[in-house]
Amino acid sequence: MTTGNSHKMSILGVMSGTSLDGLDLALCEFESKNGKYRYKILKAETVAYTKLCASTLKNAHNLKALQYVSVNASYGKLIGEEINKFLKKINKKPKAISSHGHTVFHKPDLGFTAQIGSGASIAAITKITTVCDLRSLDVANGGQGAPLVPIGDKLLFGDYDGCLNIGGIANVSFDKKGKRIAYDICEANMFLNFLAEKTGKAFDKDGKIARSGKINKKLLKELNGLEFYSKTGAKSLGREWFAENILKRIEKSRLEINNLLATATEHVAQMIANDLNKHKIKNVLVTGGGAHNKYLIELIGGKTNCELIVPDAQTVNFKEALIFAFLGYLRLNEKINTLSSVTGAKRDSVGGAVYLSVGSR
């Protein structure tokens, strides 16, 4: 791909986050002209998981080896089938698919990360070239394999001082001395949704339950004092960290759910605001499911002078799927899509396995 000419490509981004909200599908168009990138989200929707599917994904880390491989293949088949339904409905076909998969294991310190949702199954069922396994090369290069979104933040949303995503995990990215810096801040919807589910709800809409509760200062101090928050440089979180560091403290606290949610929401708000203040970020684009949590956004806003910019609903809901489509676009054009300044790897890389489709449907 030459930077002097215009080059357009349509990619379907597929994302399943740690909060298990559902499968995000975003058909996007990218254009490169004179070294600059533009995007359009042509169509997007979220496919809700059935209770069985959500439960299977949530507990996939407990599967035996044979079951794990089976679920990887069957989940890839499910993704492929949902993509076919989506594309038939909108009567469009992208040049390629870029699928994040669903993270089950994330242990970069041990040299591995694993996202299920077989790319081979997706490519076979859709008959469309599929990019997948976007994190493994960076981990093999000694990096965290996360976050991957910052290169999209830099190239597609560079007009903002920073980008904050409040999904299952909250992460931030911004430029510092000419380099993109990014890292996971804290667990967010992974924590809040886990507590909301105890009340029979998928999430705490607008933070109403949290707003009704009282903050437990003892638990808040314990959460804020976790070692992860004092670390600097490239760092990332996963389900394992949440289970080892958060769940145990929740079980010991024996607090009522509204008080737990009040404390958890305050904790998330403090951790996010602390980092926005520390890096003197003037304005930040806020996306992810947490951007809809009015109480959480109020709390963050009250603790920082940073301007919180919540965009239109489509950008809030599908920015991650958009950027994973963009990572696939960069991969197919053999352009760097993973930044070592962000992940701590030995070098930048062009990550992602590619299953090429021969012929058309």
LUMZATOR-590580 format. One line per field, with one value per residue (C-alpha): residue in three letters; residue number from 1; x, z negated, y. Coordinates in pm, 1 decimal. Each point is the difference from the previous one (the first is absolute). Layout:
martor	c(ALA|...)
markol	c(NUM|...)
c1	c(X|...)
c3	c(Z|...)
c2	c(Y|...)
END
This chain:
martor	c(MET|THR|THR|GLY|ASN|SER|HIS|LYS|MET|SER|ILE|LEU|GLY|VAL|MET|SER|GLY|THR|SER|LEU|ASP|GLY|LEU|ASP|LEU|ALA|LEU|CYS|GLU|PHE|GLU|SER|LYS|ASN|GLY|LYS|TYR|ARG|TYR|LYS|ILE|LEU|LYS|ALA|GLU|THR|VAL|ALA|TYR|THR|LYS|LEU|CYS|ALA|SER|THR|LEU|LYS|ASN|ALA|HIS|ASN|LEU|LYS|ALA|LEU|GLN|TYR|VAL|SER|VAL|ASN|ALA|SER|TYR|GLY|LYS|LEU|ILE|GLY|GLU|GLU|ILE|ASN|LYS|PHE|LEU|LYS|LYS|ILE|ASN|LYS|LYS|PRO|LYS|ALA|ILE|SER|SER|HIS|GLY|HIS|THR|VAL|PHE|HIS|LYS|PRO|ASP|LEU|GLY|PHE|THR|ALA|GLN|ILE|GLY|SER|GLY|ALA|SER|ILE|ALA|ALA|ILE|THR|LYS|ILE|THR|THR|VAL|CYS|ASP|LEU|ARG|SER|LEU|ASP|VAL|ALA|ASN|GLY|GLY|GLN|GLY|ALA|PRO|LEU|VAL|PRO|ILE|GLY|ASP|LYS|LEU|LEU|PHE|GLY|ASP|TYR|ASP|GLY|CYS|LEU|ASN|ILE|GLY|GLY|ILE|ALA|ASN|VAL|SER|PHE|ASP|LYS|LYS|GLY|LYS|ARG|ILE|ALA|TYR|ASP|ILE|CYS|GLU|ALA|ASN|MET|PHE|LEU|ASN|PHE|LEU|ALA|GLU|LYS|THR|GLY|LYS|ALA|PHE|ASP|LYS|ASP|GLY|LYS|ILE|ALA|ARG|SER|GLY|LYS|ILE|ASN|LYS|LYS|LEU|LEU|LYS|GLU|LEU|ASN|GLY|LEU|GLU|PHE|TYR|SER|LYS|THR|GLY|ALA|LYS|SER|LEU|GLY|ARG|GLU|TRP|PHE|ALA|GLU|ASN|ILE|LEU|LYS|ARG|ILE|GLU|LYS|SER|ARG|LEU|GLU|ILE|ASN|ASN|LEU|LEU|ALA|THR|ALA|THR|GLU|HIS|VAL|ALA|GLN|MET|ILE|ALA|ASN|ASP|LEU|ASN|LYS|HIS|LYS|ILE|LYS|ASN|VAL|LEU|VAL|THR|GLY|GLY|GLY|ALA|HIS|ASN|LYS|TYR|LEU|ILE|GLU|LEU|ILE|GLY|GLY|LYS|THR|ASN|CYS|GLU|LEU|ILE|VAL|PRO|ASP|ALA|GLN|THR|VAL|ASN|PHE|LYS|GLU|ALA|LEU|ILE|PHE|ALA|PHE|LEU|GLY|TYR|LEU|ARG|LEU|ASN|GLU|LYS|ILE|ASN|THR|LEU|SER|SER|VAL|THR|GLY|ALA|LYS|ARG|ASP|SER|VAL|GLY|GLY|ALA|VAL|TYR|LEU|SER|VAL|GLY|SER|ARG)
markol	c(1|2|3|4|5|6|7|8|9|10|11|12|13|14|15|16|17|18|19|20|21|22|23|24|25|26|27|28|29|30|31|32|33|34|35|36|37|38|39|40|41|42|43|44|45|46|47|48|49|50|51|52|53|54|55|56|57|58|59|60|61|62|63|64|65|66|67|68|69|70|71|72|73|74|75|76|77|78|79|80|81|82|83|84|85|86|87|88|89|90|91|92|93|94|95|96|97|98|99|100|101|102|103|104|105|106|107|108|109|110|111|112|113|114|115|116|117|118|119|120|121|122|123|124|125|126|127|128|129|130|131|132|133|134|135|136|137|138|139|140|141|142|143|144|145|146|147|148|149|150|151|152|153|154|155|156|157|158|159|160|161|162|163|164|165|166|167|168|169|170|171|172|173|174|175|176|177|178|179|180|181|182|183|184|185|186|187|188|189|190|191|192|193|194|195|196|197|198|199|200|201|202|203|204|205|206|207|208|209|210|211|212|213|214|215|216|217|218|219|220|221|222|223|224|225|226|227|228|229|230|231|232|233|234|235|236|237|238|239|240|241|242|243|244|245|246|247|248|249|250|251|252|253|254|255|256|257|258|259|260|261|262|263|264|265|266|267|268|269|270|271|272|273|274|275|276|277|278|279|280|281|282|283|284|285|286|287|288|289|290|291|292|293|294|295|296|297|298|299|300|301|302|303|304|305|306|307|308|309|310|311|312|313|314|315|316|317|318|319|320|321|322|323|324|325|326|327|328|329|330|331|332|333|334|335|336|337|338|339|340|341|342|343|344|345|346|347|348|349|350|351|352|353|354|355|356|357|358|359|360|361)
c1	c(0.0|154.8|-59.7|-31.1|-314.1|-346.7|-67.2|-341.7|-91.3|-306.4|61.5|-247.1|124.4|-114.2|40.2|-96.2|98.6|71.4|-332.8|-184.1|-256.4|-18.0|169.5|68.3|0.5|110.6|32.9|254.4|165.6|355.7|185.6|369.6|105.2|334.7|81.3|-324.3|-289.3|-373.5|-281.5|-373.8|-218.7|-240.5|-215.6|32.7|-195.0|43.6|-114.4|-106.0|134.7|-239.7|30.3|168.0|253.5|83.0|37.8|227.0|225.9|4.2|114.7|221.9|311.9|-120.0|-36.0|216.9|228.5|-231.3|-303.7|197.0|99.2|-360.8|-138.8|261.7|-122.1|-372.8|24.9|181.6|-283.3|-255.3|185.1|8.3|-372.5|-85.8|218.8|-181.4|-338.3|122.5|144.9|-308.1|-219.3|201.0|79.8|369.6|323.7|325.1|346.0|92.3|-100.9|213.0|-104.2|134.2|-148.1|-84.7|287.8|15.6|360.8|226.7|336.8|263.7|237.5|-7.0|24.9|-352.1|-343.9|-301.3|-312.5|-255.6|-214.0|184.3|95.1|15.7|-364.2|-100.9|180.7|-141.0|-360.5|0.8|239.4|163.6|367.1|27.9|260.0|14.6|236.8|114.3|177.3|229.8|288.8|40.5|5.8|260.4|203.5|-7.1|-295.9|-324.4|-205.3|-218.2|-134.9|-21.7|-249.2|249.0|133.0|-359.0|-38.9|308.1|-75.3|-380.7|-72.7|315.5|-198.6|-57.3|269.7|-86.4|-243.9|-162.6|-182.2|-217.7|-81.8|48.4|336.3|67.9|299.9|142.8|229.9|170.2|311.9|300.9|320.9|-98.2|-80.7|-336.2|-37.0|-279.3|-83.1|-283.8|-108.7|-232.0|-279.3|-324.4|-316.1|146.6|-27.8|-320.8|-193.7|107.4|-162.4|-307.9|-63.1|-50.4|-316.8|-123.7|103.9|259.3|141.5|-67.7|-192.6|115.7|169.5|-331.5|74.0|345.6|-144.5|-237.0|276.4|260.8|374.3|185.0|325.8|183.1|-65.9|67.8|340.1|82.8|-98.2|185.4|310.0|40.3|356.0|-98.9|-90.4|348.1|167.7|122.9|60.5|-176.1|-253.7|-317.7|-279.5|-199.9|-261.4|262.8|109.0|-361.9|-64.1|316.3|-13.9|-361.3|-230.4|172.0|-45.1|-365.7|-70.4|166.6|-183.4|-353.9|-145.9|-342.7|6.6|-94.4|286.1|238.7|-100.0|37.5|349.8|98.5|-122.7|186.2|314.3|-21.1|-64.4|295.7|242.1|-101.4|4.3|338.3|160.7|-165.8|130.9|346.9|58.6|-168.3|-229.2|-212.5|-277.1|-79.9|-235.8|-202.7|-139.5|-101.6|-302.6|110.7|-54.9|-375.3|32.9|-109.2|97.7|348.8|59.5|-122.3|242.6|295.6|-90.1|-12.7|354.2|179.7|28.1|37.2|-289.6|-186.9|-137.0|-265.4|-68.8|-301.3|-139.3|141.6|355.7|-47.1|-129.2|211.3|335.0|180.4|-152.0|92.6|361.0|32.4|-123.3|274.3|262.8|-107.6|26.1|355.9|90.0|-118.8|194.6|308.0|10.3|96.4|-311.5|154.2|209.0|286.1|-18.0|-339.5|49.6|361.8|104.0|350.4|-126.4|-307.3|-175.7|-254.2|-215.4|-276.2|-43.7|-167.0|-226.7|-26.2|-323.2|31.8|-291.9|-331.6|-318.3)
c3	c(0.0|101.4|-218.6|294.0|141.7|-139.3|-111.8|-125.1|-160.4|-186.0|-307.5|-241.0|-357.6|-251.4|-373.2|-313.1|-316.9|-351.0|-117.7|212.9|131.3|333.2|337.8|159.6|380.8|178.9|377.5|56.9|294.7|-24.3|232.3|1.3|180.5|-28.4|-316.5|-176.9|-80.9|12.3|-104.3|27.9|-198.4|269.9|-212.8|-351.8|-246.5|-316.3|-2.7|-352.9|-136.4|-115.0|-369.7|94.8|227.9|-256.7|-271.4|219.6|81.4|-361.1|-121.1|293.2|-217.0|-194.0|305.3|53.2|304.7|234.8|-105.2|45.2|356.8|74.9|-135.3|197.1|322.3|-80.4|-110.7|324.9|186.5|-193.9|86.1|366.6|3.9|-168.0|250.6|288.9|-144.2|-47.4|351.1|161.4|-182.5|116.4|341.5|-13.0|6.0|-149.5|137.3|-327.0|-359.0|-301.6|-313.1|-348.9|-143.6|-367.3|-247.4|-225.1|-119.4|-19.3|-160.6|183.7|-294.4|81.7|374.9|120.9|65.3|145.7|174.9|110.5|313.2|272.1|289.0|224.6|-78.2|67.7|336.5|101.8|-82.1|139.7|291.2|-86.6|-87.1|-379.2|-226.4|-358.0|-292.8|-8.1|-338.1|11.3|204.6|-237.8|-300.1|179.8|39.3|-376.9|-6.4|-191.9|313.3|-118.7|42.8|379.7|52.3|-44.2|356.3|115.7|-259.0|140.8|370.7|-2.8|-310.0|-22.0|-42.1|-367.4|-267.1|-113.7|39.8|-295.2|47.8|-287.8|89.4|-206.4|-74.7|13.4|205.8|121.3|280.9|73.5|161.2|-216.0|148.7|345.1|-106.3|-60.3|-360.5|-110.3|-270.6|-194.2|-291.5|-197.7|22.2|87.6|139.3|-79.5|-365.8|13.7|214.7|-222.5|-294.5|195.4|100.1|-368.9|20.3|310.0|238.1|277.8|-102.8|-230.3|239.1|-38.9|-326.0|-187.5|-241.9|-75.4|-55.9|-262.0|-201.6|-249.0|59.5|-232.1|-77.9|-118.1|320.9|213.7|-164.3|63.6|365.7|58.6|-164.8|235.0|128.4|368.3|-33.6|-111.4|299.8|284.2|367.0|211.0|-204.5|69.7|-188.3|59.5|-154.2|-210.3|-171.9|-75.8|-155.8|-209.9|-120.0|5.8|-51.0|-319.1|-155.9|102.2|-162.6|-324.7|-19.9|-35.4|97.8|154.4|378.4|22.1|-235.3|191.8|325.6|-155.7|-118.2|327.3|210.7|-219.3|31.3|380.3|15.9|-226.6|192.2|334.2|-127.8|-168.6|328.4|202.4|-255.9|-25.2|373.6|23.4|282.4|102.6|184.0|50.8|227.8|-217.2|155.4|-105.6|-200.9|-303.7|194.3|-40.5|-381.2|-94.0|-364.8|83.5|248.6|-259.8|-256.5|238.9|111.1|-360.5|-65.5|302.5|203.8|314.1|243.1|47.1|354.4|48.7|377.7|190.0|-102.4|304.1|-81.0|-369.7|70.2|296.8|-26.7|-104.2|286.0|234.0|-116.2|20.2|357.8|47.3|-147.1|260.7|271.0|-107.5|-20.5|352.6|127.4|-195.6|-211.9|-367.9|-213.1|-343.8|-179.8|-225.5|-177.2|-125.8|-62.7|-116.1|274.5|148.8|326.9|186.6|194.3|267.7|-206.2|101.2|161.4|342.7|153.4|368.6|182.3|361.2|226.1|-100.0|-158.9)
c2	c(0.0|332.8|303.1|239.3|-158.0|-49.0|-356.7|-111.3|-328.6|-125.8|-216.9|-155.8|41.4|-261.8|51.7|-191.8|182.5|-121.5|144.8|-262.9|249.9|-180.9|-22.1|338.8|9.5|317.3|24.2|273.9|168.9|127.9|230.6|82.8|315.8|176.7|-192.3|92.9|-231.0|57.6|-229.8|-48.0|-238.7|-115.2|-232.0|-136.7|-209.3|-203.5|-362.3|-90.1|-325.5|-268.3|-85.6|-328.2|167.9|271.7|-263.9|-213.2|294.2|115.7|-341.4|-97.8|30.0|-304.9|-226.3|-305.4|3.0|-193.7|207.2|322.4|-88.5|-99.6|328.9|194.9|-159.9|20.4|363.3|81.2|-170.4|205.8|322.4|-101.1|-74.6|332.0|183.4|-167.3|104.8|357.0|30.8|-155.1|251.0|301.8|-155.6|81.8|-197.8|132.4|-61.9|-170.6|-73.9|92.4|-187.0|61.3|-318.6|-43.0|13.2|-306.1|4.5|302.7|-72.2|207.6|-46.8|-372.7|62.1|-68.3|144.7|-183.0|123.5|-261.0|22.5|-193.8|226.6|-304.2|-77.1|360.1|5.6|-339.0|90.8|355.0|-67.0|331.4|53.8|15.8|161.3|-131.2|-70.4|361.6|-11.9|-303.8|144.0|291.4|-235.3|-214.5|320.2|48.3|240.2|7.0|-69.6|286.7|250.9|-18.7|282.1|292.4|-9.1|54.4|277.0|169.0|-38.0|34.3|214.1|212.1|324.2|-86.0|28.6|-351.7|-287.6|-176.4|-328.5|-118.8|-358.4|-311.5|160.0|374.7|106.0|328.6|112.2|333.6|146.3|83.9|140.5|-119.9|-356.5|-163.6|-109.1|-232.1|-249.2|-157.7|219.3|-225.7|-254.5|180.7|-163.9|-341.5|102.3|204.9|-249.3|-289.5|177.2|110.3|-362.0|-80.2|211.9|-181.6|279.5|-19.6|338.6|294.2|229.1|361.7|-107.1|24.4|-286.6|138.5|347.9|-143.5|-166.1|114.9|-17.8|-236.8|182.4|-311.7|-195.2|308.4|44.2|-367.5|24.9|325.4|-143.4|-299.1|-33.5|21.5|368.6|102.0|-166.9|219.0|-70.6|-262.5|-193.7|-192.7|-172.7|-314.7|-226.1|-177.6|321.4|89.3|-341.3|5.6|359.9|118.4|-298.1|-111.4|343.4|16.8|-336.8|105.4|333.8|-144.6|337.8|51.4|21.4|368.5|87.7|-224.4|169.3|343.9|-90.0|-167.8|292.6|247.2|-213.0|-11.3|376.6|78.8|-219.6|153.2|358.9|-49.7|-99.4|277.3|249.5|-154.7|33.1|343.4|-108.2|299.7|-181.3|-366.1|-192.4|-239.0|-318.9|-350.7|-112.4|200.2|322.2|-66.4|-22.8|352.0|-35.0|-126.9|283.2|252.7|-139.7|9.6|353.8|118.2|-124.5|145.8|320.5|-210.2|54.9|-329.2|-19.5|-268.6|-25.2|-136.0|-338.7|-180.7|110.5|-78.4|-350.0|-104.4|179.8|-319.3|-201.2|287.3|-1.9|-376.3|31.3|262.2|-235.8|-255.7|266.1|82.2|-371.4|-72.7|299.1|-114.3|315.0|11.6|-57.3|-60.9|262.9|-108.6|339.4|-114.7|-371.6|-3.4|-245.3|-10.1|144.5|122.3|-273.9|-86.3|-235.9|-236.4|-341.0|8.9|-263.4|85.4|-75.7|-108.3|88.0|156.0|-125.0)
END
